[in-house]
Amino acid sequence: MKSLWIMVFVPLLFWRCASTQPYVMITSENIIPITEEKTEYEIDIIDPGFNTCFLTQWNQAKDNSYKFYDTWNDRYVQAWNFKATHPMYGSFFNSTINYDINEDYGMEVSRKLYYYFSYVEDELNIPILN
């Protein structure tokens, strides 16, 4: 009786574990070339008051263009990095920001970075652009 169970169970186990996926033959017709990978950027601002300020200030009706945010961010980043490399401006500007005007960071990142610079100037009263 034990051997009967083994003779029935083992083939059944192999049959159930066998792959049910169909085989795909790779030919030149079914290959899709990957030409470009897009990099997605994310911005994390670690300032307890910023998120509340951002959510209350930004609304879709007053949203600006991507070019607007990109241009202002470039100006802000240049001023920020200048102050970060010159200790006479205090310890608030303790690190530089790696920002490239030619890189497409996406609307969300650009908008949030712009609003962070505005938050620093307006809410914290720390001038960035002089």
C-alpha positions in Angstrom: 0.0 0.0 0.0 2.9 2.4 0.9 4.5 1.8 -2.5 1.2 2.4 -4.3 1.1 5.9 -2.6 4.6 6.6 -3.6 3.9 5.5 -7.2 0.9 7.8 -7.4 2.1 10.7 -5.3 5.6 11.2 -6.8 4.5 11.4 -10.5 1.7 13.6 -9.5 4.1 15.9 -7.6 6.4 16.2 -10.6 3.5 16.8 -12.9 2.2 19.7 -10.6 5.6 21.2 -10.3 6.3 21.2 -14.0 6.3 24.6 -15.6 3.0 25.5 -17.3 4.6 28.6 -18.9 4.7 28.3 -22.7 8.1 28.6 -24.3 8.8 31.7 -26.3 11.1 31.6 -29.2 13.1 34.9 -29.5 13.3 36.2 -33.0 14.1 39.6 -34.4 10.3 40.3 -34.8 9.5 40.0 -31.1 12.5 41.9 -29.6 11.7 45.4 -28.4 14.9 47.4 -28.2 15.3 49.5 -25.1 16.8 52.8 -26.3 16.7 55.0 -23.2 16.2 54.6 -19.5 14.6 57.5 -17.8 16.0 58.5 -14.4 13.4 59.6 -11.9 14.3 62.1 -9.2 12.9 62.6 -5.8 13.4 65.4 -3.3 13.3 64.9 0.5 13.3 68.1 2.5 13.9 67.4 6.2 12.4 70.5 7.8 9.4 70.1 10.1 7.7 73.3 9.0 8.2 73.0 5.3 5.6 70.4 4.4 2.9 72.3 6.2 3.9 75.5 4.5 4.1 73.8 1.1 0.7 72.3 1.4 -0.9 75.6 2.4 0.9 77.8 -0.2 0.8 75.7 -3.4 -2.4 75.1 -5.3 -2.9 74.0 -8.9 -4.6 77.3 -9.9 -1.5 79.3 -9.0 1.0 76.8 -10.5 3.8 78.1 -12.7 5.5 76.6 -15.7 8.4 74.1 -15.5 10.6 76.7 -17.1 9.7 79.2 -14.4 10.7 76.8 -11.6 13.8 75.7 -13.5 15.1 79.2 -14.0 14.5 80.3 -10.4 16.0 77.1 -9.0 19.1 77.7 -11.0 19.5 81.2 -9.6 18.7 80.0 -6.0 21.1 77.1 -6.2 24.0 79.3 -7.5 23.4 81.7 -4.6 23.0 78.8 -2.1 26.2 77.1 -3.2 28.1 80.3 -3.0 27.0 80.9 0.6 27.7 77.2 1.4 31.3 77.6 0.3 31.9 80.8 2.2 31.6 80.3 6.0 30.9 84.0 6.7 27.3 83.4 5.8 26.7 81.2 8.8 26.0 77.5 9.5 22.6 77.3 7.8 24.2 76.9 4.4 26.3 74.0 5.5 26.2 71.9 2.2 26.0 72.5 -1.5 23.2 71.5 -3.8 24.1 69.4 -6.8 21.7 70.9 -9.4 22.2 70.9 -13.2 20.1 73.3 -15.2 20.3 71.0 -18.2 18.9 68.0 -16.3 15.1 67.3 -16.4 14.2 66.7 -12.8 10.5 66.7 -13.4 7.8 69.2 -12.4 7.3 67.9 -8.9 10.9 68.1 -7.8 11.4 71.5 -9.4 8.2 72.9 -7.8 9.1 71.6 -4.4 12.7 72.9 -4.6 11.5 76.3 -5.6 9.0 76.4 -2.7 11.7 75.3 -0.3 13.8 78.3 -1.3 10.8 80.5 -0.9 10.1 79.0 2.5 13.7 79.7 3.6 13.5 83.3 2.5 9.9 84.1 3.6 9.2 82.0 6.6 12.7 81.6 8.1 13.8 85.1 7.1 17.1 83.8 5.7 18.0 85.7 2.5 19.4 83.5 -0.3 19.4 86.0 -3.2 20.9 89.3 -2.2 
